[in-house]
Amino acid sequence: MAQEKSLILFSLLALVLLVLGLVQPSLGQETGAMKFKRQHMDSNSNPNNNPNYCDEMMRRRKMTQGRCKPVNTFVHEPLEDVEAICIQDNIRCSNKIDTNCHKSKSSMRVTDCRLTNGSRYPNCKYNTGLTTKRQITVACLGDPYVPVHFDA
């Protein structure tokens, strides 16, 4: 009886370890939706009065690790409004191949960050563009269907 109990407990432990072994590799990985939020969403700020906005955000959002990301756009609208773009009609993406892109019907507040001429890793320096309002295009994937790439 004790031996059967031990065998059952051992089998359960082995099953738990097997499941953890299958799940664990994905625990620290960033999904496409998480990466989109990290790289492009900044709902609560107005960077027009901060010339260092892009330097600070690009560093804080880990886009200067290993290399300087040359161009990035931050969207200053609620995440729900950006996610709602995914229900707009599909259009062809800028790569001319994919068709999972969607263009916003309304203009959104955005700030473009561009690597300054001559700036080199690890001292990435960015020009902070004026915050403007324009329509944006995002690529969407998944279930739920959410933005995973800023296309234009």
N, C-alpha and C positions, 0 to 999 in steps of 0.2 A: 504494500500500500504506500509506504513512504517512498519507495523507489519509483512508483508510477507518478506520484505527486512531483518528485524531483524531475522526472522526464518531461512532464507537462510544463513545469516552470521553465526548464531549460529550453523547450521548444518555443514557448512564448517569448523568452528573452532573445532567442535567435531570430524570431520573426520581427521583433521590434528593432533589433540591430540591422536587419536586412532593409526594413522600410526606411530607417534613418540613413542608411548608406545610400539609398536611392534618392531620398529627398534632400539630403544635406548639400550636395553640390549647387543646388539652385537657391539655397537660403541667402547667400550673400550677393547674388547676381541682380543687377539692375535691369528691370524690364524696359521695353521701349517706351511705355507710358511714363515710367518713373524718370527715365533719361530726358524725355521731352519736358516734363515739369521742371527738372533741375536746370536744364539748359535754357529754357525759354519763358518760363512763367515768373513774373514778378508783379503780382496783382496790386500790391499795396504801396507802390512808390511812385514818386514824380521826380525823375532824375534831372530835370532841366536846370536845377540850381546846383548841381554837383558835377563839376568837370571830371572828377575821378570815379564817377559811377561805374563805367565799364571796367576800369582797372580793378576796382574792388569786387564787382560782381563776377567777372571772369575768373578771378583768383578764388573767391569764396565758393563758386559753383564748380570748381575743379576743371576748368577748361584751359588751364595753363600748366598742367602736369604732364611732363614728358615732351610737350611741344606747345606752341602758341596757336590756339585756334584762330584762323585768320579773320573770320567774320561770324558774328552771332547777333540774333535779334531777340530782345526781351519784350514780352507782351504784358501790358499793364491793364488787363481786364480780368474779371473773375474767371476762374478755371471753368466753371459751368458754361460760361458764354463761349469759351474757346472749344470746349468739348462738343457744344451744340453745332459747331461747324460741320462735324462729321455726318450730320443728317442732311446736309445740302447735297445737291446732285454731284455725282462723280465727274471729275474732269481728268484729263491727262496731266501727269506730273511734269515738272520741268525736265526730267531726264528723257521725256518723249516716249517712254516705254510703259511705266506703271500708270494705272488708271484709278488708283485708290486715293486720289487727292480731292480736296473739297475747298471751295473758296467761300470766305465769309460774305454774307449779304451786306453786313454793316461794316463801317470803318472801325478799326480798333486802335487804341493808343499803343504805339511801339517805339522802342529805342534801338537803333542799330549801333553795334560796336564793331569797329574796324581796327585791325592791327596797324599801328603807325609805321610809316616807312622807316626801315633801318632797325626796327625792334626785333630782337632775337631772344630765343629761349636761353636762359631761364628768366630774363628780365622782360617779360611781355608787357608792352605798353599799348593802350588802346585810345582811339579817338571816340569820344562819346557824342553821337549825333543828337540833334534836337529830337525830343519826343514828338512824333507826328501821328496823325490819324490816317490809316489806310486799310484797305481790304487785305486780308492775309490768306494764304493757302497752306493747308496742312495735309499730310498724308495720315490716314487712319487705318488701324488694324485691330484685331482682337475681339474678344467677347467679354466685357462690353467693348464696343467699337469706339476707340478713343484715339486722339492724336499721338503719333509716335515720331513724326518728323515735321520740321518747319520747312516748307518748300519754297515759299515766296511771300 
